[in-house]
C-alpha cells in the first residue's frame, strides 16, 4: 500500500496598495487550509491583487467598485447591513446604498440572488 504524499501549501503573496484591505484579506487567508502567505520578494505560486483603476469589469459586463466587491464578499458570508457597516467602518445607510447598487448592477431580486448571480458571472468564488 503506497502512501499519498502530502501536498505542499500554495504560497500566496498579497500585492494590494490599500493596507486595510490587504490586512483584511490576509486575515481571511491566514486560516485557510492549504495556503501559506509569503512576503514581498519571496517565491509565490500566486499573487492576490486589486484592479488599480477603481472598477472591475467582469466577463458579464458588470462593473463593480472595490467597495462594492467588499460588500459583495460580506453578503456572501451572510452579513446583515448592520454587520457590513460595522466591518467596513461605514454607516448602515451607506451599507444599504451599496447593497442596493449591487442588486441593481447584478439584476438581482435579493441579497442571496445577488451572490448567486455574482458567482455565476465569476465575480466571486463560493
C-alpha positions as CSV (number, residue, x, y, z in Angstrom):
1,X,0.0,0.0,0.0
2,X,1.5,3.3,-1.1
3,X,1.3,6.5,0.9
4,X,-0.1,9.6,-0.7
5,X,2.4,12.4,-0.4
6,X,1.1,15.4,1.4
7,X,0.5,18.4,-0.8
8,X,2.6,21.5,-0.2
9,X,0.5,24.5,0.7
10,X,0.0,27.1,-2.0
11,X,2.4,30.0,-1.4
12,X,0.3,33.2,-1.8
13,X,1.5,36.8,-1.9
14,X,-0.7,39.8,-1.4
15,X,0.1,42.9,-3.6
16,X,-2.6,45.4,-2.7
17,X,-1.9,49.1,-2.2
18,X,-4.7,49.6,0.4
19,X,-3.1,48.4,3.7
20,X,-6.5,47.9,5.4
21,X,-7.9,45.8,2.5
22,X,-4.6,43.9,2.4
23,X,-4.8,43.2,6.1
24,X,-8.4,42.0,5.9
25,X,-7.6,39.6,3.0
26,X,-4.5,38.3,4.8
27,X,-6.6,37.7,7.9
28,X,-9.1,35.6,6.0
29,X,-6.4,33.7,4.1
30,X,-4.2,33.1,7.1
31,X,-6.5,30.4,8.4
32,X,-7.3,28.9,5.0
33,X,-6.1,25.3,4.8
34,X,-3.5,24.6,2.2
35,X,-2.5,28.3,1.9
36,X,0.7,29.8,3.2
37,X,1.1,33.6,3.0
38,X,4.5,34.8,1.9
39,X,6.0,38.3,2.0
40,X,7.3,40.5,-0.8
41,X,10.3,39.2,-2.6
42,X,9.6,35.6,-1.5
43,X,8.7,32.9,-4.0
44,X,4.9,32.7,-4.5
45,X,2.7,30.4,-6.5
46,X,0.1,33.2,-6.9
47,X,-0.4,36.8,-6.1
48,X,-3.6,38.5,-4.9
49,X,-4.1,41.9,-6.5
50,X,-6.8,44.5,-6.9
51,X,-7.5,46.5,-10.0
52,X,-5.8,49.9,-9.8
53,X,-8.4,51.8,-11.8
54,X,-11.2,51.5,-9.2
55,X,-13.8,49.5,-11.1
56,X,-13.6,45.9,-12.3
57,X,-15.4,44.9,-15.5
58,X,-16.1,41.2,-15.4
59,X,-17.0,38.9,-18.3
60,X,-20.7,39.5,-17.7
61,X,-20.2,43.2,-18.3
62,X,-20.7,44.1,-14.6
63,X,-18.5,47.0,-13.4
64,X,-18.1,46.9,-9.6
65,X,-16.0,49.3,-7.5
66,X,-13.6,47.9,-4.9
67,X,-16.0,48.9,-2.1
68,X,-18.9,47.0,-3.9
69,X,-16.7,44.0,-4.1
70,X,-16.0,44.2,-0.4
71,X,-19.8,44.5,0.3
72,X,-20.5,41.6,-2.1
73,X,-17.9,39.5,-0.2
74,X,-19.7,40.2,3.1
75,X,-23.1,39.5,1.5
76,X,-21.7,36.1,0.5
77,X,-20.8,35.5,4.2
78,X,-24.4,36.3,5.1
79,X,-23.7,39.6,6.8
80,X,-26.5,42.0,7.6
81,X,-26.4,45.7,6.6
82,X,-25.5,46.5,10.2
83,X,-22.7,43.9,10.2
84,X,-21.5,45.2,6.8
85,X,-21.5,48.8,8.2
86,X,-19.6,47.8,11.3
87,X,-16.9,45.7,9.5
88,X,-16.3,48.3,6.8
89,X,-16.5,51.3,9.1
90,X,-19.4,52.9,7.3
91,X,-22.9,53.9,8.2
92,X,-25.8,51.5,7.9
93,X,-27.3,53.9,5.4
94,X,-24.2,53.7,3.2
95,X,-24.2,49.9,3.6
96,X,-27.8,49.8,2.4
97,X,-26.9,52.0,-0.6
98,X,-24.1,49.7,-1.6
99,X,-26.3,46.6,-1.3
100,X,-29.0,48.4,-3.4
101,X,-26.4,49.3,-6.0
102,X,-25.2,45.7,-6.2
103,X,-28.8,44.4,-6.6
104,X,-29.3,46.8,-9.5
105,X,-26.0,46.1,-11.2
106,X,-26.4,42.3,-10.8
107,X,-30.1,42.5,-11.8
108,X,-30.9,40.6,-8.6
109,X,-34.2,40.4,-6.6
110,X,-32.5,39.9,-3.2
111,X,-29.2,39.5,-1.4
112,X,-29.0,35.8,-2.0
113,X,-29.8,36.2,-5.6
114,X,-27.1,38.9,-6.0
115,X,-24.5,36.5,-4.5
116,X,-25.7,33.7,-6.8
117,X,-25.6,36.0,-9.9
118,X,-22.1,37.2,-9.0
119,X,-20.9,33.6,-8.5
120,X,-22.3,32.6,-11.9
121,X,-20.6,35.6,-13.6
122,X,-17.3,34.7,-11.9
123,X,-17.2,37.9,-9.9
124,X,-16.8,35.9,-6.7
125,X,-16.0,32.3,-5.9
126,X,-18.0,30.4,-3.3
